[in-house]
Amino acid sequence: RPQLAGRRVLVVDDNQSAIESLEEQLDAMAFAHRSCNNGEAALTAVSQADADGHPFEVVLLDWQMPGMDGLTLARHISQLPLQHMPKLVLVTAYGREDVIDQASANGMAAVLAKPVNPSVLLDTLLGALNNDSVAQTPTPLSANVQDSALAHLRGARVLLVEDNEINQQVASELLHDQGLSVDIASNGQVALERLAETEYDLVLMDMQMPVMD
C-alpha cells in the first residue's frame, strides 16, 4: 500500500528465524526496517534513529528474550527522552490473558501472536500507525466451542503448499491436531502433480514460492 512505503519499523527478537520471517513480510509491504537481537541494542537503535531525525514509527518486541524481555524493554523505551515515541507491539507465542493485560499496562499498541501471518501483521501495523486504541488478540474460542465447530472437518484431506520447512512443520502440526489429513508440496508445480493424482478437500497455498508461486 502506498501509504506504508518507507514507514520505519524495528524488529527486536533473539531468534534469527523469527526476525527473517518478519522482515520478509515487512519487505513485501514496502516498510523500511531494521532488526536487533537484544534489548540493549534496541534501546540504542531507537535513541539513535530519533536523534538522526529518522525515528522508528513501530517497534515489534518479542516477549521472551534473554537479559531483557519485551515488557521490560517497552518500559525502558517509554522512558527515553525521544522527540517521536514509537508505537510498541508485543510479539508472543503465548496468547494468555495476563500477557495481554501486562502489554496494555505497559503502553503496548497491540499484541501479535506467533506465528505471525501477513494479514494480521498488516492489520496490526495499520492500527498502530492510525493511532487506533489498544488492540488485543481475539479472545480464543473455548475448547468445547472449537471442538463443535471443527468436528465436521475431522478426516478431511488437506494439501499444504509451502516451501518454508518451519512453516510446513507449524501448519501441519496445527492441522493434524484438529484431525485433518495433511500432505505437503514444496511449490505450486508439485502441488499440481499431487492434485492430478489425489482428491483433496482443501488446498492451502503460500503466495511466495520458487518454481510456481
VORO-158561 format. One line per 2 residues: for each residue x, y, z of C-alpha. Coordinates in Angstrom, 2 decimals. Layout:
N
X/Y/Z  ...
//
This chain:
213
0.00/0.00/0.00  1.46/3.39/-0.97
0.86/4.92/2.46  3.11/2.24/4.03
6.11/2.63/1.74  9.16/3.66/3.71
7.45/3.70/7.13  10.12/2.68/9.65
9.80/-0.46/11.78  12.26/-2.01/14.24
12.12/-5.78/14.86  13.54/-7.00/18.18
13.88/-10.76/18.67  16.66/-13.08/19.83
15.59/-15.73/17.30  17.10/-15.09/13.86
14.48/-17.19/12.07  11.72/-15.09/13.64
13.50/-11.90/12.56  13.87/-13.14/8.99
10.21/-14.15/8.82  9.01/-10.71/9.97
11.49/-8.89/7.72  10.32/-10.86/4.69
6.74/-9.81/5.40  7.75/-6.19/6.01
9.67/-6.17/2.72  6.57/-7.35/0.88
4.62/-4.45/2.41  7.35/-1.93/1.48
8.21/-0.96/5.07  11.72/0.28/5.89
13.04/-1.85/8.72  15.96/-2.77/10.95
16.42/-5.57/13.46  18.12/-6.14/16.82
18.59/-9.38/18.72  18.53/-7.98/22.26
17.04/-5.19/24.35  20.19/-3.14/24.85
20.84/-2.94/21.12  17.19/-1.98/20.57
17.40/0.92/23.05  20.48/2.21/21.26
18.84/1.86/17.83  15.66/3.67/18.91
17.60/6.53/20.51  19.99/6.91/17.57
17.22/6.85/14.97  15.31/9.54/16.87
18.44/11.69/17.21  19.18/11.33/13.48
15.71/12.57/12.58  14.57/9.21/11.19
12.65/7.71/14.12  11.05/4.31/14.14
7.28/4.51/13.99  6.67/0.98/15.26
8.79/-1.41/17.32  7.91/-5.13/17.25
9.13/-6.61/20.54  9.48/-10.31/21.24
8.13/-11.09/24.70  10.64/-13.72/25.86
14.24/-12.69/25.32  17.30/-13.35/27.48
18.62/-10.43/29.51  15.70/-8.07/28.90
12.26/-9.32/27.92  9.83/-7.44/25.71
7.77/-5.94/28.52  10.87/-4.63/30.32
12.19/-3.25/27.05  8.87/-1.49/26.43
9.13/0.25/29.81  12.68/1.39/29.04
11.70/2.70/25.60  8.77/4.66/27.07
11.21/6.35/29.47  13.61/7.51/26.74
13.67/11.29/26.04  12.51/10.89/22.44
11.09/13.50/20.10  8.91/10.85/18.47
7.79/7.89/20.60  7.25/4.75/18.50
4.20/2.52/18.81  5.11/-0.69/20.64
3.75/-4.09/19.61  4.40/-7.22/21.70
5.01/-10.42/19.73  4.44/-13.61/21.68
3.73/-17.30/21.20  1.54/-17.18/24.29
-1.87/-15.54/23.87  -2.62/-15.63/27.59
-4.92/-13.02/29.03  -2.35/-11.97/31.66
0.20/-11.25/28.93  -2.33/-9.09/27.08
-3.13/-7.24/30.31  0.57/-6.63/31.02
1.10/-5.41/27.47  -1.77/-2.94/27.81
-0.46/-1.76/31.20  2.95/-1.12/29.62
1.56/1.07/26.85  1.61/-1.50/24.05
-0.41/-0.63/20.94  -1.15/-4.29/20.20
-0.25/-7.92/20.85  0.71/-10.21/17.96
0.57/-13.99/18.34  3.25/-16.18/16.77
3.47/-17.49/14.14  2.71/-14.07/12.64
0.87/-14.12/9.33  0.99/-11.22/6.84
-2.69/-10.32/7.05  -2.68/-9.96/10.84
0.65/-8.14/10.75  -0.66/-5.66/8.19
-3.86/-5.02/10.17  -1.85/-4.55/13.38
0.61/-2.11/11.83  -2.17/-0.11/10.19
-3.99/0.08/13.51  -0.86/1.23/15.34
0.04/3.81/12.70  -3.51/5.14/12.60
-3.48/5.60/16.38  -6.26/3.10/16.98
-6.99/2.21/20.58  -5.04/-0.64/22.11
-5.65/-3.76/20.05  -5.83/-7.12/21.72
-5.65/-10.54/20.20  -9.12/-12.02/19.67
-10.47/-13.92/22.65  -9.90/-17.61/21.88
-12.93/-19.81/21.49  -13.50/-22.19/24.37
-12.32/-25.75/23.82  -15.91/-27.02/23.64
-16.90/-24.44/21.02  -13.78/-25.23/18.98
-14.45/-28.98/19.15  -18.03/-28.50/17.99
-17.06/-26.14/15.14  -14.30/-28.41/13.87
-15.97/-31.79/14.38  -17.28/-31.97/10.79
-13.78/-31.26/9.43  -12.08/-34.27/11.00
-10.75/-36.64/8.41  -10.75/-34.00/5.67
-7.75/-34.19/3.36  -5.65/-31.06/3.03
-2.79/-30.23/0.67  -0.39/-27.71/2.22
1.68/-25.90/-0.42  4.60/-24.19/1.33
8.34/-24.03/0.66  9.48/-22.98/4.15
10.25/-26.00/6.33  9.41/-24.22/9.59
6.04/-23.09/8.23  5.42/-26.62/6.92
6.02/-28.05/10.39  3.92/-25.46/12.24
0.96/-25.62/9.85  0.94/-29.41/9.52
1.04/-29.89/13.30  -1.86/-27.46/13.78
-3.90/-29.24/11.11  -3.05/-32.72/12.42
-4.09/-31.62/15.91  -7.58/-30.90/14.53
-7.85/-34.35/12.99  -7.12/-33.40/9.39
-5.05/-35.48/7.00  -2.20/-33.38/5.57
0.06/-33.78/2.54  2.81/-31.24/1.79
4.00/-29.83/-1.54  7.04/-27.55/-1.65
5.83/-25.41/-4.58  2.94/-24.90/-6.97
4.24/-27.30/-9.62  4.49/-30.16/-7.12
1.01/-29.25/-5.90  -0.45/-29.59/-9.41
1.14/-33.03/-9.72  -0.37/-34.07/-6.38
-3.79/-32.73/-7.39  -3.69/-34.75/-10.59
-3.26/-37.91/-8.54  -5.30/-37.27/-5.40
-8.60/-35.64/-4.47  -8.30/-33.02/-1.71
-10.96/-31.17/0.25  -8.81/-28.07/0.70
-5.57/-26.60/-0.65  -3.67/-24.06/1.48
-1.17/-22.13/-0.65  1.73/-19.84/0.25
1.93/-16.81/-2.02  5.71/-16.60/-2.48
7.39/-19.86/-3.54  10.08/-20.90/-6.02
9.18/-22.62/-9.33  5.50/-21.61/-9.09
4.07/-19.13/-6.55
//
